[in-house]
Structures are given as C-alpha cells and as structure tokens.
C-alpha cells in the first residue's frame, strides 16, 4: 500500500516549501551537503549538483533519484554509510520524528558533518522531561512513528556531544555547528 513516487513527491512538498527555504537560508559556506532522508530529492533542484548527495532508506526512491542523475545512496540515519566529517552540511527534513529514537540519528548526522547539521521537524519538539514515542503502524507492514521529542533531552544530547560547539532552535528547526 505504499504511495507512488509521484504522490510521495507531491505530498512531501517541493524545493519551495517554506521550511526548505528557511533551512537553506541558514546554510554556512559549504562544498558538500548530505540530504539525509532525501525522499524524492527536491533539494537537488536548487543545490549545486557537485555539492549534493542524497541518502534514503527506501531503495525505490534511491533508484528514482539516480535515474534522474542525482547522486543518491541507500542508507539509514541510524548508521550513515559515510566516514566522519565527510560533508560540510547535513540536513534532514521530517525524518527523525518517524524513527524509534532521535539520539542515534542525531549523533550520526553530527558524526558525518564538518560544519553544520540542520533538522527540520514536522512534529515540533516540546519542553518536557521525556520523549513521547508513538508507534502508529496500523494497516502497514513497517514501523512508523509519530513522535513528539523532548527539546530538553535533545539539548542535553547536543550538550554532551564534544563535536557540537553551539546549537540553536529556529522556528522548529534545530541547527548545530
């Protein structure tokens, strides 16, 4: 019952979606960018081809992107298939809140980033002392979460990562450098 690539692409929004434009406005100077959980890779339309790499866990989306000449690899945010400090910037949009936890994906993105990680949340984290993890896989063959993470616990995780020099919350977008 999975959606077609075309319907998925239209549902996720194009490169002009307000949160995508906002994230791009926050970029530091860069020569390489990983779009972690890229889906149909709309960012590839506005980012220099030589600087862009997409990564998605869904082989069909990886194949679709490659068929359009977009550099894309199969991989999970839980185990990003790149060496430490491979990309100047790592971005992820509307992905982590659908995973079983945020700590490992967050640290993986930081691990492969040299300068900056930008995460755009569909479900905005709240100031609470716990994550609200909600498995909602009714009528599917896979796990899908709709989590509301704790901003407090995310900040604690970022503060404990020796690679993170600073972090900011900007209209629901977490930015680290």
C-alpha positions, 0 to 999 in steps of 0.5 A: 500500500505504499504511495507512488513516487509521484504522490510521495513527491507531491505530498512531501512538498517541493524545493519551495516549501517554506521550511526548505527555504528557511533551512537553506537560508541558514546554510554556512559556506559549504562544498558538500551537503548530505540530504539525509532522508532525501525522499524524492530529492527536491533539494537537488533542484536548487543545490549545486549538483557537485555539492549534493548527495542524497541518502534514503532508506527506501531503495525505490526512491534511491533508484528514482533519484539516480535515474534522474542523475542525482547522486543518491545512496541507500542508507539509514540515519541510524548508521550513515554509510559515510566516514566522519566529517565527510560533508560540510552540511547535513540536513534532514527534513521530517525524518527523525520524528518517524524513527524509534529514537532521535539520539542515534540519528542525531549523533550520526548526522553530527558524526558525518558533518564538518560544519553544520547539521540542520533538522527540520521537524514536522512534529515540533519538539516540546519542553518536557522531561521525556520523549513521547514515542508513538508507534502508529503502524496500523494497516502497514507492514513497517514501523512508523512513528509519530513522535513528539521529542523532548527539546530538553533531552535533545539539548542535553544530547547536543550538550554532551556531544564534544563535536557540537560547539553551539546549537540553536532552535529556529522556528522548529528547526534545530541547527548545530555547528 
